[in-house]
Every structure is written in C-alpha cells, then in structure tokens.
Amino acid sequence: MDASGLLSKVLKTFVGSKTDRDYKELSPIIDEVAIHFNTYATISNDELRAKTITLKAKIAEKTKAKDDEIVTLKAQTDSDLTLSINDKEAIYFINLLKNDII
C-alpha cells in the first residue's frame, strides 16, 4: 500500500468518507421532506388545489412591496424622457429586485 492510500484510509477512519459526511448533512432534510410527502400524499387533489391557492396568496402578500416598487420604477423610466441613459441604468436595478423576489 502506498503512502496516499494509507493516508486516505486513516482520514476515512477519523473523518469519515465524503459519502458519509454528505449523508449526515442531508439526512435531516430528507427526513423533513419525507414527513411533508406523507402529509401531502394523504390529502385529495381538491385539498392540494386549495393549499396551492393559499400558498400563492401568501407569496403575493410577501412580494407585494417589491412588485409595487418594480412597477413604479418601470413607469418612471418609461415616462420620464429627461432621464439620461446613466440615470435609467441606475434605476434598472429592477431586474435585481425581480431576482430578489424569487
């Protein structure tokens, strides 16, 4: 056995393999997903549709301020003909706001 193989074996003994570390890190997330899957697997399609509508309403409520800001900034850049290209560029962080919402 060469030195790198020995070192690798010693590290795996003390630190664990990459697979073991990844599993340990992801295990709580996998368990949480399984719980939610079991919850949603038992409800009907109509109940799922109702939950979807509720979720969409919550998302719209949370993003309303940003959406309003985007509309205002877009209207400002479209209507104000006195703005220079640099001013418009400074205002065009609209795309950043859109990405921030998502």
Protein Blocks (a to p, Z undefined) as FASTA:
>chain_A
ZZklmmmmmmmmmnopfklmmmmmmmmmmmmmmmmmmmmmmpcfklmmmmmmmmmmmmmm
mmmmmmmmmmmmmmmmmmmmmbcfklmmmmmmmmmmmmmmZZ
